[in-house]
Amino acid sequence: MRIAKIVGYLKPIGPIVVGISLGFTLSLLSVSWVDDICDPSWKGHYIEEISSKEDLKATRKSNSFLLEDDDDEDIQPRIITYKPIQQQGEAKRPFRSKYASTELGIRDNLFVGVLTSKNTINTLGVSVNHTISHHLGSVVFFTGMNSHKTPHGMQVVTHGDERPVWNMYQTIKYILEHYIDEYNWFYLAQDDTYTQADRVKALVPHLSMNLMLYMGSPEEFIGGEMQDRYCYGGFGYLISRPLLLRLNDFLENCRDGILTTRPDEWLGRCIIENTNTNCVDEYKGLHYDRFEMGKNSDLSKEQSDQFKTILTVHPVSDPEQMYRLHKYFTEIELQKSYQEIEKLQAEIKNFSAIAFEGNRSGMWPIGVNPPFEPKTRFEVLKWEYFTEDTIYLCLDGSPKCELQGIDKMDVADVIDIAMGELNKKYKPVLHLKKQKLINGYRRFDPTRGMEYMLDLQMEVVTQKGRSRSITKRVQLVRPLSNLEIIPMPYVTEATKVFIILPLAKDDTDQVKPFLEEYASNALQKKENVGLTVLFIYDLFQAQHVQQNDIFANAKAQITKYERKFPGLKVPWISVKTDNPSQIKFMDLISKKHPVGTLFFTATVNTVVNTEFLNRCRMNSISNWQVFFPIHFQDFNPDIAYHGQDRPVTIDLVRDAGHFDRNAFAEACFYNSDYMATRTHMAADLQENEDLLETLDIYEMFVKYSSLHVFRAIEPALHQKHVHQTCNPHLSEDIYHRCIQSNLEGLGTRPQLAMVLFEQEQGNST
């Protein structure tokens, strides 16, 4: 009974006991009795470090499942440190790419190569460049021999042989050597092929970059000895990057086994035989549409939908036909864009009707930013009043001036657009004719563009011939266009800047402060900069230079700094003239410096600092751009701080000074750009010798160079107030700018008004 009772108690827990026992048994069986290191990353280090049995024995003690003799010593922890592999010689510095896209291996989509010749590059080649280069990023022209005159603005690669097949072989080889790592797709065409660049560019993103694709106009081989198809070169063709990479290993064999004189057929044979890839004109619903141009083809009669998707047209006989094709296809794309805009505007209007605020939520014009909302009275945008002949509140401060130049063209264009839109709205019921502009208002809104309000007096003519005169107000907006990012050449901040400092008699007192600032900001900081001083004597001063040199103190100051800073040389040049001219001085300086010199023409009041010198280097690009900074000019302290203590340092605030837009004396440019522009000026100089005195360097670059003339405010260029001596012998524009600069540099209008008010109060008492 007692045993049965005990069994009854154990029966419920029996399975638990059996399960625990079975678990212990299985866990013991699953234990690995092999010496293994838990962390795989340490395993390699142990293998490197351990070489003797004693070391092996020590490491085995770290495993708790190994049983060794009790006589062994206790386990001592040991840290295995990482030892980098010692390299022979100096360690190489890590290379960092210039652009993130290069480091990440991001390639552009499309490279365009145009096959041309020395006989057609100046005709058809130029027309191809004009019609596609501003649509596509990289366009390179490949030719056998150079022509006598290479067109400007075209990237031309010359192979040195006019044989067509050899030219094609060299072209493919050149692409593989220079562009294969930068692009995913390569488009090749002849110079007698018109390419609808936007459509080709739109086709490529729909194709996978990993395809082995050879796409164009399939043609049979001459004689029909092969059933395969090659791409006819007249209509152009697309080749994928993987296909070109595969072709690279067989290119030499294809060259040695030339069997044809046609370059497109030779390339097609090479691709087909070595990559087993045929030319196709369709891939997964994407078509390579083309149009063969006949002698009597009339594009205006071609209205099919397929024609509106054409990528290329061939053959094009002359540049005029190329431009006509481009105009025709551009009009098609323009109309398509207008239709898309109208569709989007209708959708926006429909959505606005069901919005919370109703139609008020829809901005006018549709799709253009809302008007600027000023937060203070100082931010209110001013309206300019104008008529067809006159504008009020002129740039020079005059209350009224004649409407001319670009402003007159702008007003005439706005009136024509207004009349056209009104007639479009009311036709055919009414016809409107402009009689005159009664009132016109315009203002520039930085958030959306130029706004206009016109009060037009018009004659309204009905369908029955009745007419009457009415006045109607219309509102127009000329919206800001999309911003365009202009690719700029790469420049560095390591270029040496040569400062050119002209000094006249009135500048002698400012030489010492200039040299002090130059020494502290440039010499002590070891800037890569040089200084050349130009002493300007008039004829009387030059005759008495031995008895009384007006620049003696200035020359002594320069000598002092040359002794203070070992290795410093400040060359100076003395000239005598009664009509000082920037161009005359730079002619003299230019001859004494290398072609690649970067000049900075300064004034004695210019404060040279590191920040501006770097900006001068970055904004001046040889054969591309010159830089004319607008410095910050302090106001006359007697007016700006009338009756107040003058601050030690002056901040760039509205009441302390202004950016002097009338000053053009400071400029950064390369000597090579100056010499090239000066050469273009030589023809006009023969007819008018006064150009050297009536023009300054800024006007010379604007009129006689194709460079970008970059004019921008420069906060790092700060000048104290100084009254300029204006030379009446220079041109009227230069003299007027000098007078205007002196007047605007006195102070703000409230400051001037306060001085006048106090003077009147004093006179009245």
Secondary structure, 3 states (H helix, E strand, C coil): CHHHHHHHHHHHHHHHHHHHHHHHHHHHHHCCCCCCCCCHHHHHHHHHHCCCHHHHHHHHCCCCCCCCCCCCCCCCCCCCCCCCCCCCCCCCCCCCCCCHHHHCCCCEEEEEEEECCCCCHHHHHHHHHHHHCCCCCCEEEEECCCCCCCCCCCEEEECCCCCHHHHHHHHHHHHHHHCCCCEEEEEEEECCCEECHHHHHHHHHHCCCCCCCEECCEEECHHHCCCCEEECHHHCEEEEHHHHHHHHHHHHHHHHCCCCCCHHHHHHHHHHHHHCCCCECEECCEECCEEECCCCCCHHHCCCCCHHHCCEEECCCCHHHHHHHHHHHHHHHHHHHHHHHHHHHHHHHHHHHCCCCHHHHCCCCCCCCCCCCCCCHHHCCCCEEECCCEEECCCCCCCEEECCCHHHHHHHHHHHHHHHHHHHHHCCCEEEEEEEEEEEEEEEECCCEEEEEEEEEEEEEECCCCEEEEEEEEEEEEECCCCCCCCCCCCCCCCCEEEEEEECHHHHHHHHHHHHHHHHHHHCCCCCEEEEEEEEECHHHHHCCCCCCCCHHHHHHHHHHHHHCCCCCCCEEEEECCCCCHHHHHHHHHHCCCCCCEEEECCCCCCCCHHHHHHHHHHCECCCEEEEEEEEEECCHHHHCCCCCCCCCCCCCCCCEEECCCCCCCEEEEHHHHHHHHHHCHHHHHHCCCHHHHCCHHHHHHHHCCCEEEEEEEEEEEECCCCCCCCCCCCHHHHHHHHHHHHHCCCCHHHHHHHHHHHHHHHHC
